Amino acid sequence: MRKRLTPAILAYDGVNLLNASDESAGQSVPHFHIHIITRKRNDSIDGWPVFKGAKKS
C-alpha cells in the first residue's frame, strides 16, 4: 500500500488527518479510524470545527 499512497499524497501541498474515536465522534463500531484529507493551497476547504463561544488566543 505504501507504494500507491505515497505518490498520491506527494502530489498535494499538505494533508489534514482526522481521527474519529468512539460513538460520540460518530463511530457505530469501535475501531481505529482515520481520514487523510489531501490539501492544495487556497482550496477553500475549512477543516477547522466551529466551537460556539470559543475565543481565539
C-alpha positions as a printed NumPy array, in Angstrom:
array([[  0.   ,   0.   ,   0.   ],
       [  2.857,   2.407,   0.722],
       [  3.933,   2.469,  -2.923],
       [  0.461,   3.539,  -4.054],
       [ -0.293,   6.012,  -1.28 ],
       [  2.972,   7.988,  -1.172],
       [  2.902,   9.397,  -4.766],
       [ -0.754,  10.354,  -4.348],
       [ -0.045,  12.364,  -1.185],
       [  3.111,  13.977,  -2.59 ],
       [  1.044,  15.49 ,  -5.422],
       [ -0.579,  17.811,  -2.843],
       [  0.694,  20.688,  -0.711],
       [ -0.39 ,  19.171,   2.602],
       [ -2.825,  16.956,   4.456],
       [ -5.281,  17.095,   7.337],
       [ -5.568,  13.975,   9.478],
       [ -8.965,  13.382,  11.068],
       [ -9.397,  10.693,  13.714],
       [-12.846,   9.529,  14.811],
       [-12.812,   7.562,  18.054],
       [-15.896,   6.36 ,  19.97 ],
       [-19.619,   6.736,  19.447],
       [-19.565,  10.409,  20.465],
       [-17.269,  11.069,  17.489],
       [-19.592,   9.35 ,  15.029],
       [-18.402,   5.738,  15.18 ],
       [-21.04 ,   2.996,  15.226],
       [-18.468,   0.211,  15.781],
       [-15.346,   0.943,  17.896],
       [-12.181,   0.69 ,  15.782],
       [ -9.194,   2.799,  14.702],
       [-10.449,   5.167,  12.02 ],
       [ -8.566,   7.967,  10.298],
       [ -9.251,  10.145,   7.266],
       [ -6.364,  11.532,   5.215],
       [ -7.645,  14.72 ,   3.595],
       [ -5.285,  15.917,   0.88 ],
       [ -4.974,  19.681,   0.523],
       [ -3.901,  22.227,  -2.09 ],
       [ -3.112,  25.852,  -1.335],
       [ -6.235,  28.042,  -1.478],
       [ -8.549,  25.021,  -1.88 ],
       [-11.174,  26.85 ,   0.233],
       [-11.749,  23.83 ,   2.474],
       [-12.279,  24.9  ,   6.071],
       [-11.166,  21.896,   8.084],
       [-11.484,  23.561,  11.485],
       [-14.631,  22.952,  13.546],
       [-16.604,  25.887,  14.874],
       [-16.949,  25.957,  18.658],
       [-19.603,  28.487,  19.603],
       [-18.393,  30.695,  22.424],
       [-14.719,  29.816,  21.888],
       [-12.223,  32.661,  21.69 ],
       [ -9.085,  32.698,  19.576],
       [ -5.945,  33.439,  21.546]])
